[in-house]
């Protein structure tokens, strides 16, 4: 069937995995930034480095997961 062909496509699988990964990782980063900003009384600009660092960390994690899950 056509749907089976789409579901077994590596590009589609990678896209779905990336979407799920970003949703979970993004939520975790927002929680971490919130708790750190509350604990250390940071402004919105004080939590900005957390988000910038998370961009690079997420790229590293995603590359490792992509190899691990053979996507």
VMD Tcl script that draws the C-alpha trace (Angstrom):
set ca {
  {0.00 0.00 0.00}
  {0.99 3.60 -0.40}
  {0.80 4.36 3.34}
  {3.28 1.56 4.08}
  {5.67 3.03 1.58}
  {5.43 6.42 3.28}
  {5.87 4.99 6.78}
  {8.97 3.02 5.80}
  {10.61 6.03 4.14}
  {13.79 7.02 6.03}
  {13.16 10.74 5.47}
  {9.65 10.47 6.92}
  {10.87 8.44 9.90}
  {13.63 10.95 10.56}
  {11.13 13.83 10.39}
  {8.76 12.17 12.84}
  {11.58 11.29 15.22}
  {12.96 14.84 15.03}
  {9.52 16.31 15.76}
  {9.02 14.11 18.82}
  {12.59 14.76 20.01}
  {12.21 18.54 19.68}
  {8.88 18.55 21.51}
  {10.22 16.63 24.50}
  {13.62 18.34 24.54}
  {12.08 21.80 24.10}
  {9.68 21.27 26.98}
  {12.53 20.09 29.21}
  {14.66 23.13 28.34}
  {11.80 25.52 29.08}
  {11.31 23.87 32.48}
  {15.03 24.04 33.24}
  {15.22 27.69 32.20}
  {12.16 28.51 34.30}
  {13.48 26.85 37.44}
  {16.95 28.38 37.04}
  {15.50 31.83 36.46}
  {13.34 31.45 39.57}
  {16.18 30.13 41.70}
  {18.73 32.77 40.67}
  {16.20 35.58 40.09}
  {17.17 36.01 36.43}
  {15.41 38.21 33.92}
  {14.36 36.97 30.49}
  {17.78 37.99 29.18}
  {19.46 36.06 31.96}
  {17.91 32.83 30.78}
  {18.85 33.52 27.16}
  {22.26 31.74 27.42}
  {20.43 28.58 28.51}
  {18.43 28.60 25.28}
  {21.48 29.37 23.12}
  {23.48 26.55 24.69}
  {20.52 24.19 24.29}
  {20.56 24.76 20.52}
  {24.04 23.28 20.25}
  {23.38 20.52 22.77}
  {20.24 19.44 20.91}
  {22.20 19.15 17.66}
  {24.71 16.84 19.34}
  {21.95 14.73 20.94}
  {20.01 14.49 17.70}
  {23.06 13.33 15.73}
  {23.77 10.65 18.34}
  {20.14 9.49 18.40}
  {20.00 9.44 14.62}
  {22.98 7.08 14.48}
  {21.65 4.97 17.38}
  {18.21 4.52 15.80}
  {19.65 4.13 12.28}
  {17.67 7.00 10.75}
}
mol new
graphics top color blue
foreach p $ca { graphics top sphere $p radius 0.5 }
foreach p [lrange $ca 0 end-1] q [lrange $ca 1 end] { graphics top cylinder $p $q radius 0.2 }
display resetview
